[in-house]
Amino acid sequence: MDSKLNLRDGILRGVDTARAATESALSAAEKLNSTLNAFLEIDRDGALNRAAKVDAVNPSDQSRLPLAGIPIAVKDNICVRGMQVSCGSRILGPYHPPYDATAIDRLIAAGAVIVGKTNCDEFAMGSSNENSAFGPVKNPWDISRVPGGSSGGSAAAVAAGIVPAALGSDTGGSVRQPAAFCGVIGLKPTYGRVSRYGLVAFGSSLDQIGVLTRTAGDAAAVLQVIAGRDPHDATTAEVPVPDYSAELNQDIRGMRLGISPTLLGEGLSPDVRAAIENSIEVYRGLGAEIVDIDLPHAQYAIAVYYIIATAEASSNLARFDGVRYGFRAEDAPTLKEMYSKTRDEGFGPEVKRRIMLGTYVLSAGYYDAYYLKAQKVRTLLRHDFARAFAKCDAVLTPTTPTAAFLFGEKVDDPLAMYLNDIFTVTANLAGVPGISVPCGLSSDGLPIGLQLLGPYWSEASLLRLAQAYLTADPFTAHPAVHT
Amino acid sequence: MPITETDIEKIAQLAHLEITDDERRTFAPQISEIVTYVEQLNAIDTSAVEPALGGLTPEGEQTVSWRRDEAQPCLGQELALDQAPDAAAGHFRVPKVLA
């Protein structure tokens, strides 16, 4: 598939310009947005200005910009100065942040051009994009189906060929699940790998900024720029950032992939099961060793996740109170009524449901029974992963139990929606990195994703495994809605 | 544990959410079902398990985030108030605190 790196090479050789690349991304975004609703803001003037600055850099200095002239879309819960940040919610107003997130700062310094802000489930809470206050993103493969969530706009923008790369955020699978549903690569780095300064917080012990691209090389190039310690985010770790592209094309002979037979048990659609069984054979053919592993507590991951994530969300979202920024309800005579009315009118139903669930599990008398219990089972899950990684280099699972579902199919049944995250939430609870790689199409012609989870800081191996897979079994199909 | 509409009302108050009667009727069975689902964790013996605290990796835990206690550049009053729904005289103005 077309790579962003090729685009940059063209710009450096002078056969292409940042302006032309940006213009083409902007036109595609503008043209396809009435169908896909992937963008909440397209910043034509800002992007063209930025591109002109990149073109004005003299060619020898341009070569020091690893993402020179590359158009990138950013999920609308990450702050970019000069653009809105709505988090897919009415409560922010929309807000115009006076500063750039650290990841954005680094992208811009690397020569990238931010073209717009992508639609998402409200405050990144959802698996279908149906929770955006501004209408859902449509799946470019079939617009009657969800793009996944919560980074659905970022996944759709990359899948439709509008931009070669986008940023998302992943709290329980919000980068990997939409990547699987839209047929692109989605990488969630290790907790502490990428700074979250400027990312609106949802579940602080789980949130991580991730990358969506069409090639493994592109994911490596973007991660290279945004990874690393940031004094503005105390959770970023002092761990050297390796060269993610150096080992990308090395063969994977002898690498061990762990398969959990219990995880591949019930609940998988036949199409997903067949695609995963095929991908295991592809890896075997590449010389990987397939070993059985067990994650005995993975079956409890959804329960643990929906206690911890909602508890943290109820606390993080307490800041939206109509005082300092964003929307404020009118006709509230007292401060307390102003808080409650603002939050009632500003938040959508899923956000309210999660704030209430989080408030309940943290409330007096219930803390030990729910939150403390969940944190203990989280420890057990972390031990499961540590034991698994003693036997293998990465764990292979499906990214999702089914391909993209229809709009409205699960919207009235929150628990059924949550169960869709069964394969992805474990990585956030354990803090390990994960990547979703397109591995085939369902009988309905919808993309299916395989997921690889690795030990802490193993992004380079995950990217190498993704690259090896896509070289052996290239994903060449295009979605129905495409540039 | 079943969650009643009265419980929902109380939780909404704690969370500063003014919810409608319709929402109360919808949320009670939904939240009840989710709480029943998460209670499957009670089947696991965790008496000898330490709770996970935060999401840090071992390397993250060892990372020192202290800095010298010196003033750093910050937003400043003008930018901080710039998008307030109701700013007045360098402050955030709110409705009266006592009814």
Chai-1 contact restraints between the chains, C-beta under 6 A:
chainA,res_idxA,chainB,res_idxB,connection_type,confidence,min_distance_angstrom,max_distance_angstrom,comment,restraint_id
A,P98,B,L79,contact,1.0,0.0,6.0,A-B,restraint_1
A,Y191,B,G55,contact,1.0,0.0,6.0,A-B,restraint_2
A,G192,B,T57,contact,1.0,0.0,6.0,A-B,restraint_3
A,G192,B,G60,contact,1.0,0.0,6.0,A-B,restraint_4
A,S205,B,G54,contact,1.0,0.0,6.0,A-B,restraint_5
A,S205,B,G55,contact,1.0,0.0,6.0,A-B,restraint_6
A,L206,B,G55,contact,1.0,0.0,6.0,A-B,restraint_7
A,A234,B,S65,contact,1.0,0.0,6.0,A-B,restraint_8
A,A237,B,E59,contact,1.0,0.0,6.0,A-B,restraint_9
A,A237,B,G60,contact,1.0,0.0,6.0,A-B,restraint_10
A,A237,B,T63,contact,1.0,0.0,6.0,A-B,restraint_11
A,E238,B,T63,contact,1.0,0.0,6.0,A-B,restraint_12
A,V239,B,E59,contact,1.0,0.0,6.0,A-B,restraint_13
A,Y300,B,L41,contact,1.0,0.0,6.0,A-B,restraint_14
A,A303,B,V38,contact,1.0,0.0,6.0,A-B,restraint_15
A,A303,B,Q40,contact,1.0,0.0,6.0,A-B,restraint_16
A,A303,B,L41,contact,1.0,0.0,6.0,A-B,restraint_17
A,I307,B,V38,contact,1.0,0.0,6.0,A-B,restraint_18
A,V323,B,F92,contact,1.0,0.0,6.0,A-B,restraint_19
A,V323,B,V94,contact,1.0,0.0,6.0,A-B,restraint_20
A,R324,B,A84,contact,1.0,0.0,6.0,A-B,restraint_21
A,R324,B,F92,contact,1.0,0.0,6.0,A-B,restraint_22
A,Y325,B,Q83,contact,1.0,0.0,6.0,A-B,restraint_23
A,R328,B,P85,contact,1.0,0.0,6.0,A-B,restraint_24
A,A332,B,P95,contact,1.0,0.0,6.0,A-B,restraint_25
A,T334,B,P95,contact,1.0,0.0,6.0,A-B,restraint_26
A,T334,B,K96,contact,1.0,0.0,6.0,A-B,restraint_27
A,T334,B,A99,contact,1.0,0.0,6.0,A-B,restraint_28
A,L335,B,V94,contact,1.0,0.0,6.0,A-B,restraint_29
A,L335,B,P95,contact,1.0,0.0,6.0,A-B,restraint_30
A,L335,B,V97,contact,1.0,0.0,6.0,A-B,restraint_31
A,M338,B,P95,contact,1.0,0.0,6.0,A-B,restraint_32
A,Y339,B,H16,contact,1.0,0.0,6.0,A-B,restraint_33
A,S340,B,H16,contact,1.0,0.0,6.0,A-B,restraint_34
A,S340,B,E18,contact,1.0,0.0,6.0,A-B,restraint_35
A,K341,B,E18,contact,1.0,0.0,6.0,A-B,restraint_36
A,R343,B,H16,contact,1.0,0.0,6.0,A-B,restraint_37
A,R343,B,L17,contact,1.0,0.0,6.0,A-B,restraint_38
A,D344,B,L17,contact,1.0,0.0,6.0,A-B,restraint_39
A,D344,B,E18,contact,1.0,0.0,6.0,A-B,restraint_40
A,K352,B,L17,contact,1.0,0.0,6.0,A-B,restraint_41
A,I355,B,A15,contact,1.0,0.0,6.0,A-B,restraint_42
A,M356,B,I11,contact,1.0,0.0,6.0,A-B,restraint_43
A,M356,B,A15,contact,1.0,0.0,6.0,A-B,restraint_44
A,L357,B,I31,contact,1.0,0.0,6.0,A-B,restraint_45
A,T359,B,I11,contact,1.0,0.0,6.0,A-B,restraint_46
A,T359,B,L14,contact,1.0,0.0,6.0,A-B,restraint_47
A,T359,B,A15,contact,1.0,0.0,6.0,A-B,restraint_48
A,Y360,B,I11,contact,1.0,0.0,6.0,A-B,restraint_49
A,L372,B,P51,contact,1.0,0.0,6.0,A-B,restraint_50
A,K373,B,L41,contact,1.0,0.0,6.0,A-B,restraint_51
A,Q375,B,P51,contact,1.0,0.0,6.0,A-B,restraint_52
A,Q375,B,A52,contact,1.0,0.0,6.0,A-B,restraint_53
A,K376,B,T46,contact,1.0,0.0,6.0,A-B,restraint_54
A,K376,B,V49,contact,1.0,0.0,6.0,A-B,restraint_55
A,K376,B,P51,contact,1.0,0.0,6.0,A-B,restraint_56
A,V377,B,L41,contact,1.0,0.0,6.0,A-B,restraint_57
A,V377,B,I44,contact,1.0,0.0,6.0,A-B,restraint_58
A,R378,B,A52,contact,1.0,0.0,6.0,A-B,restraint_59
A,T379,B,V49,contact,1.0,0.0,6.0,A-B,restraint_60
A,T379,B,E50,contact,1.0,0.0,6.0,A-B,restraint_61
A,T379,B,A52,contact,1.0,0.0,6.0,A-B,restraint_62
A,P414,B,Q30,contact,1.0,0.0,6.0,A-B,restraint_63
A,L415,B,E33,contact,1.0,0.0,6.0,A-B,restraint_64
A,L415,B,I34,contact,1.0,0.0,6.0,A-B,restraint_65
A,L415,B,Y37,contact,1.0,0.0,6.0,A-B,restraint_66
A,G431,B,G55,contact,1.0,0.0,6.0,A-B,restraint_67
A,G431,B,T57,contact,1.0,0.0,6.0,A-B,restraint_68
A,Y456,B,T57,contact,1.0,0.0,6.0,A-B,restraint_69
